[in-house]
Amino acid sequence: MKKIYLFALTFLFALAAVHSSDYPEIFLSGDATSTIDFNFKDDSFTQIGFGGDIDFSLMFSDSFGANVTVGFALPVIKAYEDYNLFSSDYDRWYQVNTLIGPIFAPIKTKRQMLSLVPAFAFSYEENSFEVIEKAASRRAYSERKDVYTNSDVKVGIGGKISYDFFFKNGMFITSGLEAAYYFYHWTTAEDKFEFTRYLPYTFYRATTTSESNKENCSTLSFKPFIGLGYRFKH
């Protein structure tokens, strides 16, 4: 996965440098987001969450540049056909996603910019919960803890459309929509078992078992956003 990120970034900024005729403008913004994911394969579900993005753009001309967006989301509900899962069902549940691609600005003036970003899309999601069982008697005290963790890495293609309104001091308001279609994923289910007995002597045992799977998937993700940013201009 690191090699894919490195190749995409190197290719993107090399392409942007070719089109550079002046010092680049830098755009940096923080956005509030909501996420809606639709799964069309296997266990069909819809997932809803909320989070934020950090958006970084380099404009090497008035109409062309490079963009990287990194987002963090906390899912709230995963609605299946027969039952629902909520964030309260887990001790930890989060999602990280990234868009990397060139940025095109068909409209760009001193006060506004409309931009389009076709991109590679990457997503990582993890949830986990603990089950603790305790037992005590006059001669012994023991504790058993199971930590169940599920992680999912998805790759696909995506894009973003955004509208920025600039103020004279360099600040700007941004809003728009991100979308991604994920077609391949790696999933891992892990169970970490720990057993400790404290009396009459201390005994500890721990084991970890995991199962991994790689296969095609079909997940469509939408992310509307709104935020504030700053334009650094040479």
C-alpha positions in Angstrom: 0.0 0.0 0.0 2.9 2.4 0.8 4.3 1.8 -2.7 1.0 2.7 -4.3 0.8 6.0 -2.3 4.4 6.8 -3.2 3.9 6.1 -6.9 0.7 8.1 -7.1 2.2 11.1 -5.4 5.4 11.1 -7.5 3.5 10.8 -10.7 1.1 13.5 -9.8 3.6 16.1 -8.7 5.9 15.3 -11.6 3.0 15.9 -14.0 2.1 19.2 -12.2 5.7 20.4 -12.4 5.7 20.0 -16.2 2.8 22.5 -16.4 4.3 24.9 -13.9 5.1 28.3 -15.3 5.2 30.3 -12.1 5.4 29.8 -8.3 2.5 27.7 -7.2 -0.5 28.9 -5.1 -1.1 26.7 -2.1 -4.6 26.0 -0.8 -5.1 24.4 2.7 -8.5 23.9 4.2 -10.2 22.0 7.0 -13.6 20.6 6.3 -16.5 19.1 8.2 -18.0 16.1 6.5 -20.7 13.5 6.5 -20.2 10.1 4.9 -22.7 7.7 3.3 -21.4 4.3 2.0 -23.5 1.9 -0.1 -22.4 -1.7 -0.4 -23.9 -3.6 -3.4 -22.2 -7.0 -2.9 -22.6 -9.8 -0.4 -23.9 -8.4 2.9 -25.7 -5.4 1.4 -25.6 -2.4 3.8 -25.6 1.4 4.1 -23.2 3.1 6.5 -23.5 6.6 7.8 -20.8 8.6 9.7 -19.4 12.1 10.4 -15.9 13.4 10.4 -13.5 15.9 8.9 -11.0 16.4 6.1 -7.7 18.1 5.5 -7.4 19.3 1.9 -4.1 20.4 0.3 -3.8 21.7 -3.2 -1.0 23.2 -5.3 -2.1 25.2 -8.3 0.8 25.4 -10.9 -1.3 27.6 -13.2 -4.7 29.2 -13.2 -6.4 25.9 -14.3 -4.1 23.0 -13.3 -2.6 21.6 -10.1 -2.4 18.7 -7.7 -4.6 17.7 -4.8 -4.4 15.4 -1.8 -7.3 15.0 0.6 -7.1 13.0 3.8 -10.3 12.4 5.8 -11.2 10.9 9.2 -14.7 9.6 10.0 -16.5 8.1 12.9 -19.3 5.8 11.6 -22.6 6.0 13.5 -24.7 3.2 12.0 -24.3 0.3 9.6 -27.7 -0.7 8.4 -28.1 -4.2 7.0 -31.1 -5.8 5.4 -32.0 -7.7 8.6 -30.3 -5.8 11.5 -28.4 -2.7 12.4 -25.0 -2.0 14.1 -24.4 1.2 16.0 -21.2 2.9 17.2 -22.2 2.0 20.8 -21.8 -1.7 19.8 -18.0 -1.2 19.5 -15.3 0.1 21.8 -13.6 1.6 18.8 -14.8 2.3 15.2 -13.2 4.7 12.7 -12.5 5.2 9.0 -9.6 7.0 7.2 -9.8 7.8 3.5 -7.6 9.5 1.0 -8.0 11.0 -2.5 -5.0 11.7 -4.6 -5.3 13.3 -8.1 -4.8 16.3 -10.4 -7.0 19.3 -9.9 -8.6 21.3 -12.8 -10.2 24.7 -12.3 -12.5 25.6 -15.2 -13.5 28.8 -13.3 -10.9 30.7 -11.3 -11.0 34.5 -10.5 -9.7 36.6 -7.6 -12.9 35.9 -5.6 -14.0 32.4 -6.6 -12.8 29.0 -8.0 -14.7 26.0 -9.2 -12.5 22.9 -9.2 -12.7 19.3 -10.3 -10.5 16.4 -9.0 -10.4 13.0 -10.6 -8.5 10.8 -8.2 -7.2 7.5 -6.9 -9.2 6.5 -3.7 -8.0 4.6 -0.7 -9.9 3.8 2.5 -9.1 2.0 5.8 -11.7 1.1 8.4 -11.3 -0.6 11.7 -13.7 -1.6 14.5 -13.1 -3.6 17.7 -14.7 -4.5 21.0 -13.7 -6.3 24.1 -15.3 -9.1 26.1 -14.1 -9.6 29.6 -15.1 -12.5 31.9 -14.0 -12.7 35.6 -14.2 -15.6 38.0 -13.4 -15.7 41.7 -13.3 -18.3 44.4 -11.7 -18.7 47.8 -8.6 -20.1 46.3 -8.2 -18.3 42.9 -9.1 -15.2 40.9 -9.0 -15.2 37.1 -9.8 -12.9 34.2 -10.3 -13.6 30.5 -10.3 -10.9 27.9 -11.1 -11.3 24.2 -10.5 -8.4 21.8 -12.2 -8.8 18.4 -10.9 -6.5 15.7 -12.0 -6.2 12.1 -10.1 -4.1 9.5 -10.8 -3.4 5.9 -8.5 -1.7 3.3 -10.3 -0.6 0.0 -8.9 0.8 -3.2 -10.8 2.4 -6.1 -11.4 5.6 -8.1 -13.1 8.8 -7.1 -13.4 12.5 -7.6 -14.4 15.7 -6.0 -16.1 18.9 -7.1 -15.7 22.0 -4.9 -16.5 25.7 -4.9 -14.3 28.2 -3.1 -15.1 31.8 -2.3 -12.1 34.0 -1.4 -11.8 36.9 0.9 -9.2 39.7 0.5 -7.1 38.4 3.5 -6.5 35.0 1.9 -9.2 33.1 3.8 -11.9 31.2 1.8 -15.0 29.2 2.3 -15.2 25.9 0.6 -18.0 23.4 -0.1 -18.6 20.5 -2.4 -19.0 16.8 -2.8 -16.5 13.9 -2.8 -17.4 10.5 -4.3 -15.5 7.2 -4.6 -16.2 3.8 -6.0 -14.2 1.0 -4.3 -13.8 -2.2 -6.3 -11.1 -4.2 -4.4 -10.4 -4.8 -0.7 -8.4 -6.6 1.9 -10.2 -7.7 5.1 -8.7 -9.1 8.3 -10.6 -10.5 11.4 -8.4 -10.9 14.5 -9.1 -12.4 17.9 -6.7 -11.6 20.7 -7.2 -13.9 23.7 -5.7 -13.1 27.2 -6.1 -15.2 30.3 -4.7 -14.3 33.7 -4.9 -16.2 37.0 -3.7 -14.2 40.1 -4.1 -16.6 43.0 -2.5 -18.7 44.5 0.1 -17.8 41.9 0.2 -15.6 38.8 -0.3 -17.3 35.4 -0.7 -15.5 32.1 -1.4 -16.8 28.6 -2.1 -14.9 25.4 -2.8 -16.0 21.8 -3.8 -14.2 18.6 -5.6 -15.7 15.7 -6.5 -13.9 12.5 -8.1 -14.6 9.1 -7.5 -12.5 6.0 -9.3 -12.3 2.7 -8.7 -10.4 -0.6 -11.5 -10.1 -3.1 -13.5 -7.7 -5.3 -16.0 -5.4 -3.7 -18.6 -2.9 -4.8 -18.9 0.1 -2.5 -20.0 3.6 -3.5 -19.2 6.4 -1.1 -20.5 10.0 -1.0 -19.1 12.7 1.2 -20.6 16.3 1.2 -18.4 18.8 2.9 -18.1 22.4 4.0 -15.1 24.2 5.5 -12.7 27.1 5.9 -9.2 27.5 4.3 -6.4 29.8 3.5 -4.7 30.6 0.2 -0.9 31.1 0.3 0.1 33.1 -2.8 3.6 34.0 -3.8 
